[in-house]
Amino acid sequence: MENSYRFYTNKDCIYLPCHKVESTEDFNCMFCYCPLYFLEYCGGNYKDSSGIKDCSDCLIPHKPKGYDYINKKIAEVNEEKIMKKFGRDK
């Protein structure tokens, strides 16, 4: 499978689909649990439910381009931390 390190669908998962979608054909299971969950500004479509992030309406990690978005966001956060650490803001 081409690009299987970026995208795959676990058709054997009993929770598929774990979000409301029309079709599971383009549903990416690579990030079953979103690595951006702990970011205050993740860029996703989430709701605050008594101080707990409810990401049930967010499909960013499950879209075909989700892998690229998540890796770009992680790189941005790391760059911001480095800039802060060394006293240089963007």
Secondary structure, DSSP 8 states (H G I E B T S, - for coil): -TTTTT----TT-TT-SSS--S-STT---TTSS-TTTT-TT--S--EEETTEEE-TT--GGGSTTHHHHHHHHHHHHHHHHHHHHTT---
